[in-house]
Amino acid sequence: MECGVVIRKIKEALNFDFSKVVGCLVTHEHGDHNKAIKDVLSAGIKVYASKGTLEESGVLKHHNSRSIQSKKIYQIGNFKVIPFEVRHDVKEPFGFLINHPDCGTTLFLTDTLYSPYKFNGLNNLIIEANFCEDILDEKLKSDKKFLRDRVLKSHLSIQKCIDLLNANDLSAVNNIVLIHLSDSNSNELDFQKKVQEATGKNTIVARNELEILFNKTPF
């Protein structure tokens, strides 16, 4: 899922074994999501993204690039993937709904102002909680209004993240993984507590080398 770090780190995380990798999904062309896209393609891994993302990444014509369309179902190995539009300041960004027989259905949603969709039958979520509006207002006062407005219009706040979660049926959800927390405009422990209290679900903040068991059932 995505390739926003240098290829060396990807190789290390996979113990230098790409044999079980069936593809790489990329949401959009910003470097923290596509940094290693050319190296991943050169390693023989197919990359699935929108035409706009592949164009902006300079890899549309690579033989391992796969241009995919919103709301169509794609079979990638044992995974069924449905991309959908999100609201970000790039050409053609996607979120992904991913289903696997063992993991059930996982929502992957990052770098978006909000989600125009509701989802049924979710078992796991990987979702952005980028900033807290109160922290943002304090850190980026009137002299940094442009940066503040850019964040507000392109990322999911903790408040909107909770609203989105509460708008969906979470009855079968096992894990909520919070990703893309801003280094300066978030509070990891507070965000985790707020989401867990609002949803009653196991809530985890993503970090390096974290391993999470994504099952269809809790056991």
N, C-alpha and C positions, 0 to 999 in steps of 0.2 A: 504494500500500500504506500504509494508515493516514494519519492527519491530525493528528498530535500537536504540530504547530507552528502559528503564526499563518498565516492564509491568504496574507499577503504573501509569506512565504518559499516557500510552495508554488507560487505564481504565478511567482516569480523562478526557481525550479528548473525550471519547465516553459517558461521564456521566454514566459510569458503566453499560452501556446497550449494550450488544453484539448482540441483537436480529436481527439487520439489517445488521450485518456483514456476508457476504457470503463467504469470503475467504481473504487470505493475500498473496500478491505476493512478492517474495524476489528475488532481482537481483543477489546477490552473498553472500559469507560467511563472509565478514568482519564485525566486531562487530558493526560498525555504521549503519549496514543494517539488521543484524540478532540477535542483542543482546538479544531480548526477545523471540526468536523463540520457545524455549522449553515451555515457559510459555503460549505463544499464542496457541500452539498445545494442551497443557493441559487444556486450557479454552474451548476446543471443536471447535476451529476455524481451518479450513483446510488451510494448507500452500502450495502454488504452487511455485515450483522452479525447476531448472534443477536437474538431478540426481547428478551431481557433487557438486552443492551447498548443497543439502540435505546431501550428504555423508560427506562433510567437516564440516557441521554444527552438525553432529552426530545424525541426526533425520531421516535418510532415511527409517528406518523400523517402524517409528511411524505410528499408524493407521490413523492419520489425515494428514500425509504427502502425497502430490500428485506430483509425478515426471512428468514433462512436457517436450516436445520436441520442438526444434526450428521450426518455420514456420508452425506449426499446429494450428488449431483454437480450442479454448476451451470455452465452455459455463459455466460461473460461475455466478449463479444467473441470473440477467438480463444483465450481461456483456459478451461480446465476447472478448477474449484475444488471441493475437498472440504474442508469445515470439520470439525473434530473437537474434542472436549472437552479442556480442560487444567485444571490444578489451581491456582487463584488465588483471592484473597480478594475476589471480585466476584460479580455475579449469574449470568452465563452466558458465561464467556470461551471463546474459540476459538483454536486454531491452524489453519493452512491448508496443504493440499497443493495445489500449483498446477502445472498442466501447460500448456505451450505448444509448438507444433510446432518452434519455433526454439530455445527454452531447455530443452526437456526437462521434467523434473519437479523442482520446487523445494519444499523444506520450509521453512515460515515458522513458527518456534516461539519465543515470548517470554512472559515473565511467568507462569511456571509452576513448581511445585515439582518436577515430573517429567513424563515422558510415559508413559502406559500403553500406547502403541502402538509397533510397529516398522514400518518403511517399506521397501518394495522399489523398485528402479529409480530411486533418487535421482541427479540430476545436479548439483544445487547445494543448499546449505543456508544459511539465514539463521537463526541460533540464538542464544539468550540465553546469556551467561556473565556473570552479574551480580556475583558476589562470590567471594572466597576465604574459606573458613571460618576459616583461621588469622588472616587480617587482620581479619575480623569479630569474632572472639573478643578480639583485642587492642584494637580500637577501641571496641567496645561491651561493656564489662565489666558486672559485676553491676548497677550503677546504671542501666544502659540495657537491662535484660533484655527488656523488652516490645518494644522496637524490634528487638533482635537476633532474638527469636523470630518476629517478624512477617516479617523478611527470610527467615529459614530456612524458613518455611512457605509462602512465596508466590513465591519466585524460584529460578532455576536457578543453582547454584554452578558454578564452573569444574570442580570434581571430578565433579559429576553430569552436566555437559555432556559431558565426556570419556567417562564411562560410557555415556551415551546414544548418542554417536557410535559407540563400539566395539560397541554392541549391534545396530547396523544394518549393512547391506551397503553399503559405501562404494566398491565397485570401480569404479563409473561416475561417481563424484563429481569435479567439476572445481574447485569453490570451496566453502570453508566461510567464511561471513562471521559474525563474532562481533558481537553487538549488545547494547545495554542494559547496558553495563558501569557499575557503580557508580562515581561520582566518588571516593569515599573508601575503598571496600572492594575495589578491584580493582587489578591491575597489568597495563596493556595489553601491554607487551612480553613479560612473563612468560606471560600467557594465550595470546598468539599462538604463542609458542615451544612451550608445553606441548601445545596442540592439534595443531600441525604435526608435532611429534615423535610424538604418539600415533597419528595417522592417516596420516601421509605425504602429506597433501593440502595444496594451496595454501590458506593460511589468512590471512584479512584481518580487521582490526578496523575496523568501520564508523566513519566520520567525516564531517563536513559536506563536501559537494561531491565526495565520492568517486564515481567512475564505475567499474563493474565489468562486464566482458563476460560475460554469462550465456548460454553456448551449450550445446547438447546434447552437443557434442563439444569437446575442448580447443582446437580451431583455428577 
